[in-house]
Amino acid sequence: MAVISFGQVIPVTGPNLGFPGTISRQGERVAPSRQFSPTTSTNNLNFGDPAVVIQNAQGGYYDSVADFIAAATANIGLVASQFAGVAVREVQTQLAYPFGFNVAPGAQQVGYYAASQMATVLERGSATVNVAVANTPVSGSQVYTRAVANAAVSAGTVGDWEIGAPAASDLFTLNGITAAAAAATSLTGITFTGVYVGQVVSGPGIAPGTYVVSGTGTAGAYTTIVLSNGLTTAVTATSVLTFSNLIALSNTVARTGFLDANSVMEITLKIRNAA
C-alpha cells in the first residue's frame, strides 16, 4: 500500500523529516513562550526560524534574527549573546496558518507567529529546521545564522540557518595590519579584501560581538575599517583576524548529517543560550 506523508505520497528520494519547527526526538527540552516582538518585526516568526530574546521588565520578547538585524546594524553584535533557539509549532490560532489556498501540491507550507502573538521557542532540545546552505553537514557540525548577504552564496539570506564548513568567501582570515594600540577602533595597513560592513570579526584583541561598522574605499577592498568595539589589547602585523558573514551559534549543532529532499534537518541546542 502507498505510504502517505502530509497528504502526499512520499517521494522516491525517501521519507522527509517533516515540517520545520517541529520538536524532534525524545529527551529533555525547554520551550518557553514569550510575546513575539510587536515593535521591530516586519516579517512573521516562521516555525523553524532562529529567534533571539529581547529582554524587558515584562519577561522579554522573541524576535526573528532577520528582523533583529534589520532593525539596527548594531544588533549584529548581539545575535550570538541573545540567541534563544528555534521557533516551534505549538497550539496556535488558525489565523496565522496558511490555509492551503493556491498552494501547489507538494509545496512546503510553513506556519508562523505574527507580531504581538505569543510565540514558543525551543531553547534546549532538538528540532527540525529548514537549512538554506548545507556544506556537507555531519553529526555535530556547527550551526550558523547569516549576518551579511554574500553574492557568492546566493542561497544564503540574513537570519537563516546554515550548517557545515562555510564557503571561503564567508569565513576567512587576514593579517599584516598596521600595529594598533588597545582601545583603537580603526585598522589600516592592508587592503581588506573580501571585507564588508556588518561582518563579524574575531581574533586576538577583538571583543566578542565585534563587527565592521564602516570602511574607507571600495566595499570588499577597503583600505581602512572601523570596528564596533575598541581593541581589548594591542594588535600587530602578525595578529590573525577572522572575518565572517556568519554568526556561529553557541552550543548549537547538527543532530545528524541527514538533510532531506526539502532541505530540512534536525539541529540540537545543547544548553540554553538565553534565559
Rosetta blueprint (number, residue, H / E / L):
1 M L
2 A L
3 V L
4 I E
5 S E
6 F L
7 G L
8 Q E
9 V E
10 I L
11 P L
12 V L
13 T L
14 G L
15 P L
16 N L
17 L L
18 G L
19 F L
20 P L
21 G L
22 T L
23 I E
24 S E
25 R L
26 Q L
27 G L
28 E L
29 R L
30 V E
31 A L
32 P L
33 S E
34 R E
35 Q E
36 F E
37 S L
38 P L
39 T L
40 T L
41 S L
42 T L
43 N L
44 N L
45 L E
46 N E
47 F L
48 G L
49 D L
50 P E
51 A E
52 V E
53 V E
54 I E
55 Q L
56 N L
57 A L
58 Q L
59 G L
60 G L
61 Y E
62 Y E
63 D E
64 S E
65 V H
66 A H
67 D H
68 F H
69 I H
70 A H
71 A H
72 A L
73 T H
74 A H
75 N H
76 I H
77 G H
78 L H
79 V H
80 A H
81 S H
82 Q H
83 F E
84 A E
85 G E
86 V E
87 A E
88 V L
89 R L
90 E L
91 V L
92 Q L
93 T L
94 Q H
95 L H
96 A H
97 Y L
98 P L
99 F L
100 G L
101 F L
102 N L
103 V L
104 A L
105 P L
106 G L
107 A L
108 Q L
109 Q L
110 V L
111 G L
112 Y E
113 Y E
114 A L
115 A L
116 S L
117 Q L
118 M E
119 A E
120 T E
121 V E
122 L E
123 E L
124 R E
125 G E
126 S E
127 A E
128 T E
129 V E
130 N E
131 V L
132 A L
133 V E
134 A E
135 N E
136 T L
137 P L
138 V L
139 S L
140 G L
141 S L
142 Q E
143 V E
144 Y E
145 T E
146 R E
147 A L
148 V L
149 A L
150 N L
151 A L
152 A L
153 V L
154 S L
155 A L
156 G L
157 T L
158 V L
159 G L
160 D L
161 W L
162 E E
163 I E
164 G E
165 A L
166 P L
167 A L
168 A L
169 S L
170 D L
171 L E
172 F E
173 T E
174 L E
175 N L
176 G L
177 I L
178 T L
179 A L
180 A E
181 A L
182 A L
183 A L
184 A L
185 T L
186 S E
187 L E
188 T L
189 G L
190 I L
191 T L
192 F E
193 T E
194 G L
195 V L
196 Y L
197 V L
198 G L
199 Q L
200 V E
201 V E
202 S E
203 G L
204 P L
205 G L
206 I L
207 A L
208 P L
209 G L
210 T L
211 Y E
212 V E
213 V E
214 S E
215 G E
216 T E
217 G E
218 T E
219 A L
220 G L
221 A E
222 Y E
223 T E
224 T E
225 I E
226 V E
227 L E
228 S L
229 N L
230 G L
231 L L
232 T L
233 T L
234 A L
235 V E
236 T L
237 A L
238 T L
239 S L
240 V L
241 L E
242 T E
243 F E
244 S E
245 N L
246 L E
247 I E
248 A E
249 L E
250 S E
251 N E
252 T E
253 V E
254 A E
255 R L
256 T L
257 G L
258 F L
259 L L
260 D L
261 A L
262 N L
263 S L
264 V E
265 M E
266 E E
267 I E
268 T E
269 L E
270 K L
271 I L
272 R L
273 N L
274 A L
275 A L
